[in-house]
Amino acid sequence: MRNLIKPFVLACLLSTASQLVGAQVSPERLLNAEQEPESWLLYGGDYDSQRHTDLDQITRDNVDQLELKWVWQNRAPDGASQKFEATPLVVDGVMYTVAAPNNVVAIDPVSGRLFWIYNYTPSLDARLCCGRVNRGLAMHGNSLFMGTIDGKLVKLDARKGEPEWIIDVAPPELGYALTLAPLIIGDKVIVGPAGGEYGIRGFIAAYDVNTGEELWRFHTVPGPGEPGFESWEDPEQEAWKTGGGSIWQTGSYDAELNLTYWGVGNPGPDWNGDSRPGDNLYTESVVALNPDTGELAWHYQFTPHDEMDYDATQAAVLVDMNWQGEERKVMLWANRNGVFYVLDRESGEFLMGEPFVSVNWLSGFDEAGRPIRALYPSEEGTFIMPNNQGATNWYPPSYSPVTELFYVPTWLDTFSVYTKRPVDYTPGQQYVGAFPTMAMPALGVNAVNQRTPEEGLGAIQAINPQNGEVVWRHVMNNVTDSGVLSTASNLVFAGGREGHFYGLDAETGEELWRQTLGGQIASGPMSYQIDGRQYIAVSAGAGLFVFALPE
Amino acid sequence: MNRFSTFLLRCIPCALILVPCGLSAQEHSYAPSDIENGRGLYQANCLGCHGNNADAVEGANLSTGRFRRASSDEDLIRLIREGIPNTLMIPKTNLSYGDTRAIVAFLRALPGGGALVADEREVRIGDASRGEALFFSQQTQCSTCHGVNGGGNLLSPDLGNVGATRTPGTLEQSMIDPMAEVRAGQRFYQVTDRQGTTIRGLLLNQDTHSVQLLNENERLAAYNKDNLESHGFIPSPMPSYLDVLSPDEVADLVAYMISLKGDAE
């Protein structure tokens, strides 16, 4: 007996001596995430958000043998508004994910059985434009971090599923909501709020992982005296207070440059910018911040003075590559506005912008990389491509260093008629203007599709970052809210609203395998390995589906 | 830069269909301006949960004109302003009575909401009893396909309620130019298999790999697209009566159809 007790006492002593002794996920482990492909430690796979796995057991030759290993069914989502958008984490043999809106589960990734479930009931004050959703978790030490739709940040003990603390990040009654997976850098947890349709003033904020204390806050809409404020040109100097700039996709991080990159959402109000003349920085931009201080290093604005709701809330995909003959640290970005961008992520320099769908709102770029606008919303209505939901959106893309191609979920050749209408701000209510026309629903209740091809199709597209050319395109009869996973064995996994999940040849786009999952796929597929077996996980409808090769 | 400004002409007709129409109503009588105003207010205040088509919340489909917790428009207005306790339907205290009434006007103007989608066209309305005779005549053969509260075939819409859901302008257009607007749910599709057999039917559903029809024999039939030689949308079998009927006869048929109110409240 004594022999058994001793190590137990020792472990207790050690864990009180330092919180990180025996802790599972150290900051260093996150920095080296790509060295353990059997895990999935960060929302985007690792800090570069490439969503590429080095696991290669499933190949182009055997992918057609993939079989379903288990399904975890969560309570049926509430119509279209509770999509299952989270990408799971897999750490040390345990999977963690979030069922909409904010219920966290720890699952045995081999059997699909639960270790625990943490049910969080959001306040009735929560209000969301586009779904009561959550995109995932972050892990530090033995703790999980989750943003909630009622504007809170929850720290959970990953071993028991019990909250360690819950802090207020932003007031839900004013439309602030956290839907993104937090990002851990060092001992900070970084988040920002959704709410671009409620006249919020957006921000990115870092909190101490231990105490929950706020360490810095970068306002995505600068106030008086802050750089960028001059881009809010209304004489009354009021528009910035409700200027939007939401954050609802997780940032990326380059440790060598010590910069974290975040995409910023639309200005408020969405569809009538008359009250906010100027470029409206830093809405529809990518911002590069020093994670120690929150200080801005550079920014690039994709859509100045946006009135089309082209949120720049995509994942920043970081790649070190020979780009057009020069070794560079670049950022690849397929934007909701229909243009694929290559930026230098050290300086923010615009290197290239090429459309990846039919686009008519701009006619090109000037020398500095600023878009030359061709069309604006009008009182009589303006026909603009792509549509209000955009050519892509938050659904995370993938980059394969093997094929050197960028894979992006796409809404092909869509359009909206944008009509300007007067709009007034009331706290806590939507602050948008007239909703543009669209041929397909923004949120998918898609059991029945009777639309013609001209009303819009979906695709997974492979783009060559060297020139922006679409190399191949896997077309689907409905649009897609699915992310993409690429593998070292030259496979691409993705799906769409129809509920089909595909394994494609990463070089050609050829369909090698598909499984019908019976509900829309609105999350990023991921991969992990346990006991020498590679698994592929994806959520669809209210279920989490996991595949592997036969034993 | 060639790849910019790919303004697809083929999309323009679709865009015209989608441009919001002015609206009018009959049983639930609202001015077009109320409905248009209500559309904006709905989008600003309700769309987040209830969705584009007002049908996104299970158990609270607002697009049908039938409401579980409200029987009159006044009930609806009260419900929106006061909310439903212990649910996510919070009180919309920011909305005035007039704003809330406009939202109800918009909901009533939805396709199933019990009011009409109107347009600006000048339409002649003739004699309904002459129109009824024409409808069932050998000359038009309307009733060969279309039922009126029964009859007709399953592939063609029953017109027993058409006067409550369509305006005179759209009814006239559907007779003289039926392909001008074919609504989802009334579109026809054709598949040809590898043996050369061709099947036509009403498109019920489709995805990338399969298509589900109500075929011309009024049977449900599904096809794997991989096994087909060809497939695609085809024109509606509804013929144009532009050269078949005189303007007076068209006016009489319009009059008959707007008299068909079915079981509308």
Interface residues (C-beta under 8 A of the other chain):
Chain A: D78 G79 A80 S81 L124 D125 R127 L128 C129 C130 E197 E354 P355 S358 V359 N360 L362 S363 G364 A374 G381 F383 M385 D413 F415 V417 T419 R421 V423 T426 G428 Q429 Q430 Y431 V432 G433 A434 F435 T437 M438 A439 P441 A442 L443 V445 A447 V448 N449 Q450 R451 T452 E454 E455 V475 M476 N477 N478 E498 H500 R514
Chain B: M1 R3 F4 S5 T6 F7 L8 R10 C11 I12 C14 A15 L18 V19 P20 R39 G40 Q43 A44 N45 L47 G48 C49 G51 N52 N53 D55 A56 V57 E58 T87 L88 I90 K92 N94 A184 G185 R187 L203 L204 N205 Q206 D207 T208 H209 F233
